[in-house]
Amino acid sequence: MLDDITRTRLTEAGVDIEDALNRFMGKDDLLVKILKKLDQDNNYQLYKIAMAVENYEEAFNAAHALKGVTGNLSIMPLYRILCEEVEYLRHHEYEKAKELTTPVINEYDRVLKIFDEL
């Protein structure tokens, strides 16, 4: 069972705990273990680099992968902003995608910091 501190931190990170636990068949220790590995997903770095050099096809691929990961882990605020970013990139709305890059990075970094403290 998740202790109160861990539950609070996951909530701060935007994790829909009940949904995540359903996906992990109630195995809270496995959920926390996987969340702490989010920083090992190379797609985040690929996304940042691709957006910086305006390689929008690579940025789309990386953002789409991150959207899937964050959705499967029920990290909802990050998932929602990535959904928006993916749609901008999918529809070649690159100016809107660039405007969303900093919020994506800020939210991703905020979540990683919380998970590092678990």
N, C-alpha and C positions, 0 to 999 in steps of 0.2 A: 504494500500500500504506500502511495506517495505521502511523504511527510508534508506538514503544512508549509514549510519553507520552500520545498521543491514545487509544490502545487502553486504557491504564490509566484515564484519565478517563472514557471511555465505560463501562467496567466499573463504576467507582465510581457512575456515574449509574444503573446497573441495566440498561444496554442489552445485550440478547442480540446480540452483535456478529455472530455467524455468521448468525443468523436475519435480522437487519437487512440484512446484505450480500446475502443471497439475495433479499430483497425489492427491493433496489436493483441487482440483476444484477451484483454485485461492484464497483459504482462507489462506492468509499469516499469520494471527494471530494464526490460528490453527497449521500451520506448525511450527512456532517458539515455540509455547507451547509444541508440541510433541518433537521437537529437544532438548529442555531444559530438557526433561524427560529421555533422553538417559542414563543418569547415574543411573537410577533406574532399568535398565535391569541387572538382576543377572547373565546373561550368561557371562558377561565380567569377573567377579570374578571367576566363575566356570572354564572358559577357563584358566585363569592364574594359578589357583590352580592345575588343571588337568595337564597342561604342566609341572609344577614344580615337580609333583610326577610321571610323565610319565604315566598317565592314558589317553592313547591316544583315547580310545573310548569316554570318557567323553569330552575330548578336542575337538574331532570331532563334537560331538553333540552341544557343546557350540559355537564353531566357525561357524558351519553351521547356527545356529539360528542368530548369530550376522551378518553373511553375508546377511541373509534375511532382517533383520531390516535395516542395512545400505543401502542395495539396494533399499528398499522401501522408505527410506528417502533421497535417491539420494546423499549420502555422498560418492562420487566416489573414491577418493584415498583409503579411509578405506575399502570400498567395494572391490576394486580390490585386495588389499593385503590379505583380508580375503578369497577371491576366491582362491587365490594361496595357502593359508594355508589349506583350506578345501581339496583341491586336494591332497596336500602332505599327509595329514592325511588319506584321503580316500584310497590312494594307498600304505599306510604303509611305506611312505618315511619319517620316523621319524627324521632322522638326518637333513633333509632339513626343516622339520616342526620346529624343535628346533631352527634352524638358523633364522627362520622367526619370532619366538616368540617375541624377543625384538623389531623388527620393528613394529609388530602389536601393542604391548603395547605402544610404543612411539607415534604412530599415533593416537591410541584411546585416550590416555591421552591428546594429543595436541588438539584433537577435543573437548573433554569434557571441557577443560579449556576455549576454545573459547565460547562454548555454555553456560558455567557458567557466562560469561560476557555479555550475551545478555540482 
